Amino acid sequence: MKHLGLLVIFLLIGSLSLSARQIRETFVSSDREIRIEEEASFEIKNLFPGYIEGTVYSNNKETTRQLNYHVLFDLFYTTDRRGTRIFLKPDGIDSIRVNNMLFQFFPGQGYFEVIAKAPGLTLFRKHSMDISSETLTVGAYGSTARSQSAQSVQSLVRPGMGDFVDRTVKLENQAGQELHVTIQRNLFFSIVHEANKPVRIHNRRALQREFPEFRSEIRTFLRQNNTDFDQEEDMIELTRFLGSLING
């Protein structure tokens, strides 16, 4: 395994209203199969610095467990008496509350953190990760050419044979080139409306596409309030406004 460097960058997003840091790590590897979980730090892979007592709501039952959220795999996990990490099967889980945060699972889309509710809709926040790689090629006269690619973690997940124990996230590098790999944790907001599936709301176009009947009202609200789609307080106010329109 060849590693030429590791760079960890911590980015604070404005205020701490997003209640999480956006973290980016960069490393260099020439492995033919780069297993991201082995390269990424604990901090970027996990939402919390360690296990935290939480409650799992499943089939009208409440179970108290020591939990952490594995952002890379988009799964919660606990530990047994021997200290072995055990991922929770999301099937049958209604929600999970940990560290005063409530998470809800959506098949095919993973866990979302509940932020606010208004009549007819719910605002969620998604903790996600993206992976990009860059190859530097040196030419005959010392010139360099860059080749970049970016992929979502979801496209790189390979399910294991057991209960998520063998799940992996990996980059294929068959040529054994020197790759500069960047892992970044991201946050974005989604709204659940009629379709009962989270829809990412990151700009005016996405918002008006989800609520075409309120295009004019939305345009006026965004202009008057200078809404920032990355700020929690702005998105809560937007959610309340949309709820008033739905039930107006």
N, C-alpha and C positions, 0 to 999 in steps of 0.2 A: 504494500500500500504506500503510495507516494503522496505526501502532503507538503506543500511548499509554504503554506501560511494559513492563518485563521484570523478573520477580522470580524469583530462583533460591534455593531452599531446600535445604540439605543436612541430612539426618536420619541420625544415627548410630543404628544399631539395637542397643541394649544393648551387648553385647560385639561384637567384630568377627568372631564365629564364622560369620556369614553371608558373610563375605569380600567384601562389596560394600556400598556406601552406597545407601540409598534416597533417590532424588533427585526433587524436584518442582520444576517450572518453571511459571510463569504469565505469560501475555502477553495483550495486548488487540489485536484486529484486527477490521476491518469488511470485509475482502476477501470477495468472494462465493464464492471457492474458496480455502480455507486449506490450504496444503500444509505438513503438519506437519514434514517433514524439513527444509524451508527455515527454519522458525521455531525448531526445537529446537536446543539447543547440542550441540556435539560430545560433551561429557561425558555427557549423558543418553542420547544415541543409541548410544554405543559403550561396550563393557564395559571396554576398555583405553585408556590415554591415547595409544597409538600402535600401530604394528605390532610384533608379538612373534613370534619364531620358534616355529613349531609343527609338528606332524606330522599329516598327513592319512592315515588308514588307509582304503584303498578297494580292493576286489577283490584282497585278499591282498597289496597293495603299500603301501609307506610312502613318502610324499613330504614333504620338508621345505620349508616355505614361510613367508614373513612374513605373519602373519594378524592380523585383528581381528574381533571379533564385533559385528555391527550389531544391537543389541537391538530397535530399532524395526521392522526388516524380518525379524528372527529368521533371519539368514543370516550365514555367515562370508564374509569377503572378503579378497582379496590385492591385489597391485599388479603391474603389468607394468613393463618397463624405462623406460617413459615416465612412470611415476607414476600411471597411470590405474587407478582402482579397478575390480576385477573380482570380482563375486560368484561364489561356488562353488555349482554345482548340487548339491543334496543327494543326488540320485539316485546310488546306488552307493556313497555314503560310509558306511562302517561306524561310524567314530568320528573325533574330532579331539581331539588333546591339545595344549594350549597353556597356558603359565604354570602348570604342574603341575595343571591342571584337565582332566578328561576329559569330552567332550561326545558324546552319542549322539543321532542323529536319528530321530524317529518321524513317519512320513507323516501329514499332517493336523494334527499337534500341534507340530512344530518340534523345536528342539534342547533337550535337557535335560542338565544337569550331573550326572555320577555322583558321589554322596556316599559311599555305603556299600553293601556287599553282605552278605546273610545267606542261609543255605540256603533257596532257593525264592523269594526276592524281592530287589529292588534299590531303594534309596532314591535319588531324584533331586531336584535343585533346579531350578526354572524361573525364568529371568530374563525378565520380561514388562513390558509397559507398558500403562497405561490412559489414556484421554483423556476429559476432561469439559469441558463448556462451560456458561456461565451468561450469560443475557441480563438486563440491568437495564432496567426500564421505569419512567419517571417519570410519575406521574399528574398530574392537573390541579392538585392542591393541594400538589405537591412530594413526595407519597408515592412510594415505590419498590416495585416488585414484581419478584421474582426467578423466573426460569424456568430450571431446570437439566436437563441430560441427561448421561449417562455411557455411554461405549462402549469396548469392548475394541479394541485396535489391530487385531486380526485381522479385525474386521468392517469396517475402513476401508481395508484394503490393496487396491490395484488393481494387478493384474499388468501388466507392460509387454509390449512386443512382442518384446524381445530376451531375453538371458540375465539377467533380473532388472534390467537396466540402467535401464529406464524404470519400475520399480515405484514406486508412490507411496502415501502415506498422507495422506488429505485429508478435511477437513470441508466439507460443503456449507453455504453461507450465502447462499441465493438472495435473501433480502430485504436483504442488505447491512447487517444489524444489527451493532451493536457487541457483539462476543462476548468474554467473559473466558474464555480457554481454559487449562486446566491439564493438563499432561503429567506423569505420575508413573511412575517405574520401581518395579516390585514384585518381590518374591521370595516363592516359596511352594514347599512340598515335595510330591512325589508319590511313590507307590510302584507298582512294576510287580510284579504277582503272576501269576495264572493267565492273564488275558486278554492278557498281553504288551503292554499299553498303559498309559501312566502315568495313575494315578488320583490326583487331588488329595486330600491328607489334611490338612484344616485344622481339624477338630474331632472330638469323640468320635463323633458321628453318622456322619460320612463313614467313619471307621475301622471302626466296627461294621457298616456297610453292606457294606464290602469283605470283612470277615471275620466273617460272621454266626455261624459255628460257635464263635467264641471270645468271644462278647459278655460273658460273665461274667468271664472272665480279663482281658479288656481293661479293663473297668470297674474292677476291683480294681487293676490296674497303674497306670492313670491317677490313681486316687485316692491311692495310696501314693506315687507319684513326682511328683505335681503337674506333669504333663507340659505343656510349653509348645510348641505346634505351630509356632511361629515360630523356635525355637532349634535350631541344628544338633545340639548334643550331646544334647539331649533326643530328637530324632528318630532319631539313631543308636542310642541305647539302646532306643528303641521298636522299631526295625527288628530289632535283635538279639533282643529279647523275642519278636517275632512269628515270627522264624525258629526259635526254640526251640519254639514252639507247633506250628508246621507240621511239624517233624521230631521232635516229642516222642514 
